[in-house]
Each structure stands twice: as C-alpha cells, then as structure tokens.
C-alpha cells in the first residue's frame, strides 16, 4: 500500500495543474467566438478535450510498450505473459530476468516521458505561432 502513496503527490500536482489550466483555456477559446457560436464552441471543446486525452494516452502507451518490447531481455512468450498479467509466469522468472524486465519497463517510461515532452514542446511552438496571427472576419 505504501507504494501507492508515492503516487499521491504527482496526482495532486497533475490535478491542480489541470484545475488551474482548463478554466482559462476554455475562457480564451470561447472569447474568440461570436456570441451566436458559443454553444457550438463549448460543445466542440467539451468533445475534443477527452478525445485528445485518449489519443495522447494511447500514443504514450504504445511508445512505452514498444520500448519495453525492444529492450526487455525476456523472450517473446515470457514478455507476452508478463504484459498480460500472468503472475505465475512472472513469478517463475529468475531474479536476473525480473531485474531486466523492470529495467526495460523503466526505459519504457523514460521513452514515454520524452515523447510527452516533445509533444508538449511541439504544442507550445504551434500555440506561439497561432497566437501571432489575428483572425479576420
């Protein structure tokens, strides 16, 4: 249980960031719309936000899985069994294999974190470029 408590500060930070970021983002997006389009804009924003979260999570999960598959010392069958949650197969691994699989998983998280940072950087650059343009009606 104590290992789960290690996630609390990060989750609190992420929740606080989302709570501080989303209201101004929504306000800015809707302020750019004419009054007769506010309902459409709000609906579109409410639909696209979870779609973006879903796509981002999927891409980062794929990056993590690809890196684990690439760097893991386990053979294909053992890797598939441990990724599928086969506890019996995972428990039968040697300490060396278990340590190698843990290192591969850590490498996967690093790769996913790097991909997330690059995605954030690309989004920041795109936001700066779009912000410089004025909308013409």
N, C-alpha and C positions, 0 to 999 in steps of 0.2 A: 504494500500500500504506500510506503514512503516514496517509492519511485514515481508513483502517480502524482504525489505532491510536488515533485520537481517541475511538473508542467504548469502549475498554478501561476507563477509569476509571468511566464510567457503568454499564457492565455489571457491573463488580466491585462497585460500590455497590448496584446492584439485587440482585445475587446474595447479597451479605452481608445486606441487609435482609430478603430472603425467608428466608434461613437463620436469622436471629435472630427472625423474627416467627412463622413457621409452627409450630415445636415448642410454644411456649407457647399458641398459638391452639388447636392440636389437644388439648393437655392440658386447657385450660379447657373446651373443648366436650365432651370425654369425661368430665370430672369432674362435669358437670351431669347425667349419665345414670346410671340404676341399673345395677348390675353385669350383670343379665341382658340389657341392651340395648347393651352396649359394642360388640359385633360389628356390629350394625346401624348404630350411630352412626359407627363408624370407616369402614365401607363407604360410608355416605352422604356423609361428609366427603371421603373419597378420590374419590368420583364428582363431587361438586358443585364441588370446587376447580378442576379443569380446565375444567368447563363455564363457570364464572364467568370464568376467564381467556379462554376462547374468545369468550364474549359481549362482554366488555369490549374485547378486541382488535377484534372486528368492529364494534362501535359507534364506537370511536375511528377506525378505518379509514374508516368511512362519513362521519364528520364531516370527516376530512381530505380525502377525495375530493370531498365537496360544496363545501367551501371552495375547493379548487383549481379546480373547475369554475366556481364563482361569480366568482372574482377573476382567473382567467387571461385574458391578452389574446389567446390563441390562438383560432382558430375551432374549431368542433366537430370537424371531421375531423382537424386538426392536434393538438388536445388528445387525442383518442382514440388517435391513432397514437403520440404520445409516452408516454401512460399504458400503452399495450400493449407498450412497449419497442421500437418501430420506430426503430432507431438511425439508419437512413438518412434518415428523415423528420425526426428531431430534429436531425441534423447539417445539414440543408438550411435550418434556420431562421436568420433574421438574428440578429445579436448582441442587438438590442433585444428581439426576441421571446423569445430564450433567457433574457435577464435578467428579462423579465416573467414567464415561466413559473417561473423559480427563485423570484422574489418571491412568486408565488401559492402555490408549494409551501411556502415558509416560513410564509406566512399560514395555510396548512392545518395545519401542525404547531402553530402557536400556538393555533388553534381547538381542535385535539385535546387539547392540553395543558390548556387552560381547561376543556374538558369533563371531562377526567380529574380535575382539581382539584375541580370542582363535584360529581362523583360521589363522590370521597373525603370531601368535606365532608358530603354527604347521608348517607353510610355512618357517619361519625363521630357525627352527630346521632342517627341511628337506634340506634347502639350505646349511646349515653348514655341514651337513652330506655328501651331494653330492659333495661339494667343496673339501672335504678331499680326494676324490677318483680321481685318474688320469685315463684318457681314454687310453685304449690300442688299438693300430691299428694292 
